[in-house]
Amino acid sequence: MCGIVGLFLKDKSLEPKLGAMLSDMLVTMTDRGPDSAGIAIYGSEVNKNGKITIQSDAPDEVFSDLEQDIKTATGTKVSVKRKSTHAVLEMDASEVNSVRVALNKIRPSVRIMSAGDTIEIYKEVGLPKDVAARFDISTMSGTHGIGHTRMATESAVTTMGAHPFSTGSDQCLVHNGSLSNHNSLRRKLRREGVHIETENDTEVGAAYLTYKMQQGSTLGEALESSLKDLDGFFTFLVGTKDGFGVVRDPIACKPAVMAETDQYVAFGSEYRALVNLPGIEEARVWEPEPATVYFWTH
């Protein structure tokens, strides 16, 4: 099962409502996956700061004195904004990698959800409505975002098994389906130095795209390559700093629907995820074609 939603805004006046609209879309998909849920938000603010979103099962202890401990370890000034089990660390963009390395040493239990200039990922075990409320997703603004509600089939119900998965700067991926060659591909990517944390096949898909782009492919080219290198059935929705892309496998047995107006492009596993969007009655609505890459960018 699993449910995917995505929203790419063309109309800047809708940006303050991104979190609210995306949350509503995700909650509508609850019965496709009640185990865990997650949302990636790409913020609309433009600044020189970089962000790292982290998670801990013991946030009171782990997040305590984190700003000072990072400054001691790296000399970098970091602000920490906590949201329940997550926290967003902001720092000069040039310091993101050094802070990430330091976190592995001074807080080894911390899980990194995402890193980049604009992306923030929040995900936890639980119903979509509870996850969205826990992190106040409805109050967030941004240019675009993607979400996922999961019905676990190939791995345990855990925070790290939830989607979205982020394996590159400002990049994330959600997935509906199942990859049959993820174990062999995981071994190959690890030999190439790609860091993969979980046994979830979706993280392998995300890591594959990151690797292809590190080798010089555009996102579109990486998505095209996935059609021959990834076995199984899948619908991918990929977020990047400037937009998002969609691709389905050549058989396309997993449900998907898209809608486009002058204000937005929307994606849902089912049409009912889109029915509350403004102007949906006048939208161009279609089912994305098999083995076809779709991509929108600002």
Summary of the structure (lengths in Angstrom):
residues: 298
radius of gyration: 18.1
end to end distance: 30.9
largest distance: 55.8
contacts: 1069
relative contact order: 0.19
helix: 33%
strand: 32%
